[in-house]
Amino acid sequence: MVGVSLLMGFRTSANVLQWLAVIGLVGLFILAISWVSAALGLLASTPDGASGYTFASCSCPT
């Protein structure tokens, strides 16, 4: 996505440190969603229920 946006003319005023901060925040968000999904999966009584819970928690932010 970044490559396509750069080809289309997107230019940023952020420096490398700010980009690393963004990447870190996105990584922390993904880690938090993973832990929430794992917790919901452990609370479910069946594998189908665990699948449904994790699907709902992963598709909500998008």
C-alpha angles and dihedrals in degrees: 000000000000092000093051092047091051090050089052091055105267112154125180132208093207120112127225094268092054091049090051089051090053092049090049093051092049089049091051090049091052090048091051093050089049092054092047090051091049092050092049090048091054091050093053118096097212135035090243091054091049090051092051094048094049092046091053094047093048096046097046097075091051 
